[in-house]
Amino acid sequence: MSTPSLPDLPIRRLTPRDVRACADLSEDRGWPREEHKWGLLLAAGTGYGIDAPDGGLLTACVVTEYGPHGRPELAAVGMVLVAERYARRGVGRRLMRHIVEQAGTTPLTLYATPYGRPLYEELGFKVTGRAEMVRGRFVAGGPAPTVATRAATAEDLTAILRLDAEVFGADRTHVLARLPAFADQLRVAEEGGRLIGYAAAWPNMDTHVVGPLVARDTETAKALVTSLAAGTDRPLRTDIDVRHEELLTWLKERGLEGVSQNAVMNHGAPDLPGDWTRRFAPLTVAAG
């Protein structure tokens, strides 16, 4: 039996059972395996992939939809990977064309590396912003935070979801409801009994990733990061919208270093919904 040509190989839906194959694909491209993150993405989003004739996944990506079920208002594309041995053969382009077609009129957003950006531009994505990844051991210092924070409880979930929908601009309940199990820490900031911010720290290889980070202002964001840092002995990593210059400067003063910058790109919408002034960092760039 002859081996099907690449254009004839079917694109299929991935499931949580594909976590190991997705992690193998990450490792094949020199990325961390990130099985914990893949597990969340495949449970909360929709994975797409093509099985390689010689075993494993030839390519994969995940689409996470936000808004009412069946009527998404926004979809985030992430973890777009092609096995090294199949690179530069049009496989990634084919998968992304499929994603765009499946989305129809639903706006798409993604964080693009310099390597991936030309493909996304070819497909009609436009750069609408930038995010900088910073990483390092947080060193406490300077004035103490003036905003009170505490560990979140189950009773806080409704208020977190309400605040997040206002700031993000679309309902993320199906993702955020998984945060207590996914993250090692989930903290909230309050003023006068009212929630003014929240943030999580979740394990990723040897770091704790800070995200989402939603806060009324920079001081609140600083207080949340400081409280999360106090609860871990791992280095921190986070992706900050570069418009939040004050927070980026402060993080670098506290020991984190800039690692890379990604372009935020949209398809079908001129900008992201919600209030960027209170949206400091995503849960993960793979999920917007």
N, C-alpha and C positions, 0 to 999 in steps of 0.2 A: 504494500500500500504506500503510495507516495505521500510525502509530507505536505500539508497545505501551505500555500504561500502566505506571507505575512498579512496581506490585505484580506485574505479569506478566513483568518482565525477569528472566531467570534468574541465579541466583548460581552462579558458576563457580570452579574452582580456579585460582589464579594460579601461575605458574612463574617461574623466574629470567629468562625472556624478557620478563616484565612489569616489570622493574626500572625502565625509563625511564618507563613509564606511571604507576607508583607514585610515582616522584620528581616527575612532573608534578603529580600529585594533591596531594602534600605542598606543593609550591610554590603551587598554587592556593589552599590554605588559609593561606598565609603562613608555613608551616614551611620549614626548610631542606630542600634536595632529598635529602640523605643517601643517595645511591646506594650508597655502600659498605656502609652498615648494611642497606639494603633487600636487597642482594645476599646478605648472610649470612642474614637472616631468611627469605628465600624459598628458600634452599638447605637450611637446617636445620629449617625449620618448614613449615607449610601456610598458604598465602595464600588468601583468599577475596575475591571482588570481583564487581561488577556493571558490565558495559560500558554506557557512556552512549550513548543514541541519536545524539547529536551528536558522538560521538568521545571517545576517552579512557576513563578509569574514572570511573564515577559514585560508587563507594564501594569501600573496600578495608580489610582488616585481616589480621593474621597470627596464627596459633596455633602455639605451640611446645610440643610434648609432651615430658614427661620420665618416665623409668622404662623398664621392659622394652618392647621394640617390640611394638606391637599390644595392650599392656596398660598404657597410661600411668597413672601414679600422680598426675600433676599436669599441667595445661596452662596456659601463660601466654598471655594475649590482649594484643596490642599494635598500635600504628599504626592505630587505628580512625579512618578519615577519610571524610568525605563532601564531594564537590565543592560549592563555595560556591553555585553556581547551583541545586543540588538540596537545599540545607540546609533543615531544619525541615519536611520533607515525609514523615517516617517511615522514611526509607531506612536510617539508622543503626540504628534500633530493629529493623527487619526483619533486617538482617544479624546483629545481636547475638542475636536470638532464634534464628536459624539456628545460630549458634555454640553456644549453650547446648543446643539440641536435639542437635546432632552430638556434643557432649561426653558426653551421657548421664549416667552416674554418676561420671565423672572430675571431680575438683575443678578449678575454674578460679580463676586469680588475675590481677589486672591493677593497674596504677597509673593512677588516675583523676585527671584535672584537675578543678577545680571546675566547669567547663562540662559535662563528661561524667558527673559523679557522679550527678545525678538519674536519668539513663537507666539506669545500672547498678543503682541502688537499686530502681528499678521492676522490674528483671529478677531481683531477689533477691540481688544482691551485698551483702555486709556489709563495713563498714570494719573492718579488723583492725590497721592501723598507718599510719604516715606516713613519707615520705622527703623530704629536703630536697636540692634541687639547689644546688650551689655551683660557682662559676666564677671564674677569675682567674689571674693570673700568680703562681706559687708563689715565695715569697721565703724562701730558706734562712735559718736562724737558730736560736738557742737551743741547748740541749745536743745533741750529736751522737747519732744513733740508737745504741742499745746492742745491737740485733739485727742479725746479719749477713745480707745479701742478696746475690744474684748473678743473672746472666742464666740463665734456664732453658735446659736442653738437651733433646734428644729423649729422653734416658734418664730425664728427670724426669716424663714424661707419665703413666706408670702411677701414681706417687705423687701427682701432682696430682689425677688422677681419683679415687683412693681417698679423699683428704682431702676433695675437693669433695662426693662422694656422702654422706659422713658429715655434713658441715656443711649442705649444701643439702637433704638428706633424700630425694633421688631421683637417679638416674643421668642425667648430662648429657653422656655421652661424645660423642654425635653433634654437639653444639655445641662443646664444649671442644676436641675434636680439630681444629677449624678455627681455633683461636686463633693458633697459630704463623704461619699465613698471613694472618689477618685483622688481627692486632695488630702495631704497630711495636715494642713491647717486651713481653716476658713474663718476669717475675722471680719468684724464690722466696726464702723466708726459711727458714733452717735453724738447728737447735740440736742439737749432738751427732750430726750426720749425719742427723737426722730432719727431715722437712719440717713446718714449723709455720705456713706461710702462702704464698700466691701472689697475684699481681696482674698485670693487663695494662693497657697503654695503647694505645688504638686511635684512628686518625685520624677526625675528624668535622668537616668544614668547616675552620674555622681553629683548632680545639682538639684536644687529645688527651683522650679520655674515659678515666678510670680505672675499670676494671671488667672482670671481677669483682675484688672485693677481699675475700679470705678470709684471716683471720689469727687466731692463737691468742688475742691480746689487743690492746689499743689500741697498746701500744708497738711491736708487730710491724707493725700497720697503718701507723703513722707511718713506720717504717723503709722499708716497701715504697713508700709514696707519695713519700717523700724521694728514693729511688733512681730512681723513674720520672721525677720532676720533673727530676732531674739529666741525664736523657737526652733532653730535648726543649727547644726554644726557644718552643714554643707555650703558650698558656694551658691550664690544666687544667680539666676539668669532671667532676663525679661526683655521684652521687645516694646520700646517706648515710641509713641508717635513723636516725631522730631519737632513738632510744633510745641511740645512741652519742654522747652529749652531749660527752664529752671530746674525741673525734676532731673533731667539728664545730667546737668552740671552737678547737682547735689549727689546723685548716685556715683558719679566719677570721683567726687571728693571723698566719698565713703568707701572707696576701694574697688568699685566695679570699673571695667574697661570696655570701651567700644570694640565689638568683634566684627560686625558687618552691618550693612544697610540693605534693606529690601524695599522695592517699590510697591506701593499699594496700587492695585490696578482694578478697574471696574469695567464691566461689559453691560450695556443697556441702561446705565444710570450715570449722570454726571458726577455724583458724589455719594458717599455712604449716608444712610439715614441717621437720625439721632443727633446727639450733642457731643461733638468731639472734645469740647472743653472739659468734659467730665469723664471721657473715655481715655484712659492713660495707657493701658496695655490690654491686648487680647488674651483670652484663655490660652490660645496657642495660635500661631500664624496659620496653622493648617485649618483652623475652624473660624477664623475671622474674629 
